């Protein structure tokens, strides 16, 4: 389907005296989703941050399409979208303006694309309101719209369903499904099972606290 | 809620669209933007944000106005006594006002994850932070340069000194913003970083204060102020060359 592949080889990372990632191994190819689970403090977020190059592993390596991600970090970053705990939205700007500036740093976004992405996440009624007036779930939906607009093969998602209602959680599953069918890769740290329907492409990995 | 995507429902077509899009991304892409375009967008965003949060915009200017107004009250209302110290007062107030605004340079963007997104955007973080610093100068340095002649004249500077005061403060604050961006990057992960930021940046800003005050003093005295102004410009160029690189390295360390 596609030649994308994200691989972690014997990844070790310490936070002070705490050995957070202890020889973590994973491999996710195009059309596959890796669902990370584990208790609080097990290292889900740390693994995602290491996989996207924000944190440096003290041992092992992360490779993208066979190359260590550190070899050309800019090129690797251009192919990934990372969604953290809190969406990086400015309270004083509208959801539409936020998306324009957020995604616009990566690629030119046409107004029509923006409308479609916002409509897709149910944001057509609130996209022109300042973000400070939106609920946490609406902010999360706006972040999901940004994710789809980035058009990148690798999605790294940290608790993507946080603050979302049941309909919103289904939406996350549907967006990931579409992304996988398009040949993309998704790695998501979750506390609840993702509502994805791609039966063969879902891998599960549980991280444990030391 | 509809589950139909913008690309359509045909899986084969979607695969082709995604792979074409991914290939475009790999090759720099027809829809991907240059670092300069991304930097312009950030500049526009920061200016828009500042005008929607006017209190932050006004704070350094109000501080500058208050400090320069208090001096005549504390020293003497006689212009003959104030004139010799006008340059020093204007520059000390400009430096402290610039410091006051520095704490906010990267803080909000670091807290809400925007800096992380910049670091992961695939664009040069150095360019993006340079754009943020440029916005900071436009919002604090430039207004200070425009206010400085008023403060100078209130302290006895002649109207003929206005171009010299504006030029020295405008060029000097460029250097202050750039030097300050390094300190702001280094203190990003520290709560209430104001005091540490001052300690880190003030020693580096002393040459700017010395040359800036000298240029302003010469302008007030009606003498040629070209040499100290050129030295200020040299500091600004040096800052422009090195500060964004140092600031982006500091920000990357703090994002880890």
Interface residues (C-beta under 8 A of the other chain):
Chain A: X1 X2 X4 X52 X53 X54 X55 X56 X74 X75 X76 X77 X78 X79 X80 X82 X84 X85 X86 X87 X88 X89 X90 X92 X93 X97 X101 X102 X104 X105 X106 X107 X108 X113 X116 X117 X120 X122 X148 X151 X152 X153 X167 X170 X171 X174 X178 X179 X181 X182 X183 X184
Chain B: X1 X2 X3 X5 X6 X7 X11 X14 X15 X17 X18 X19 X21 X22 X25 X26 X29 X31 X32 X33 X38 X41 X42 X44 X45 X48 X49 X52 X53 X109 X112 X113 X114 X116 X117 X118 X119 X120 X121 X122 X123 X124 X128 X255 X256
